[in-house]
Amino acid sequence: MLILDRIEMPYAVLETDSGSEKVLRSQLPPEAKEGDVLRQTPDGYVVDAGKTRQRREMLLHRTRKLKKH
């Protein structure tokens, strides 16, 4: 899984299963933002809207669960 961790112009830092990597921000779609799940295709990176939504919901659930304790 590739997650857009942060943008350090002109680079974007992606979290991967094996660590992190920097790519040029210009290689990502203009709508990509921190926290988005990305997929690499033969034509470049694309935002996986479904997985991004699932990940955000899971993180929100975890945060709410932690606040209850």
TINU-602374 format. One line per field, with one value per residue (C-alpha): residue in one letter; x, y, z. Coordinates in pm, whole numbers. Layout:
REM TINU-602374
rest [a | ...]
u [X | ...]
v [Y | ...]
w [Z | ...]
REM end
This chain:
REM TINU-602374
rest [m | l | i | l | d | r | i | e | m | p | y | a | v | l | e | t | d | s | g | s | e | k | v | l | r | s | q | l | p | p | e | a | k | e | g | d | v | l | r | q | t | p | d | g | y | v | v | d | a | g | k | t | r | q | r | r | e | m | l | l | h | r | t | r | k | l | k | k | h]
u [0 | 125 | 13 | 93 | 251 | 360 | 468 | 813 | 825 | 928 | 891 | 615 | 699 | 516 | 487 | 523 | 508 | 888 | 949 | 924 | 1029 | 1040 | 894 | 855 | 522 | 466 | 443 | 128 | -219 | -292 | -582 | -365 | -340 | -179 | -334 | -450 | -391 | -223 | -184 | 97 | -17 | 179 | 68 | 174 | 14 | -361 | -560 | -753 | -1063 | -1224 | -921 | -859 | -1215 | -1183 | -852 | -990 | -1298 | -1076 | -853 | -1157 | -1298 | -966 | -949 | -1304 | -1232 | -918 | -1107 | -1361 | -1087]
v [0 | 350 | 636 | 1000 | 1093 | 1450 | 1699 | 1854 | 2052 | 1954 | 1603 | 1391 | 1134 | 804 | 544 | 195 | -155 | -151 | 204 | 537 | 683 | 1026 | 1098 | 1425 | 1586 | 1644 | 1264 | 1251 | 1358 | 1723 | 1624 | 1394 | 1508 | 1388 | 1064 | 947 | 587 | 569 | 300 | 289 | 213 | 194 | 554 | 680 | 720 | 745 | 809 | 501 | 680 | 366 | 256 | 614 | 635 | 297 | 399 | 731 | 559 | 302 | 576 | 774 | 461 | 400 | 761 | 750 | 420 | 563 | 871 | 649 | 502]
w [0 | -82 | 140 | 75 | 407 | 343 | 80 | 99 | -223 | -477 | -334 | -188 | 78 | 34 | 307 | 164 | 309 | 327 | 454 | 280 | -51 | -209 | -550 | -733 | -641 | -1011 | -1057 | -844 | -951 | -869 | -639 | -423 | -62 | 257 | 381 | 38 | -64 | -403 | -665 | -915 | -1267 | -1593 | -1655 | -1310 | -969 | -910 | -593 | -480 | -350 | -208 | -8 | 105 | 238 | 413 | 572 | 695 | 843 | 1018 | 1162 | 1278 | 1445 | 1623 | 1741 | 1878 | 2051 | 2216 | 2337 | 2518 | 2741]
REM end
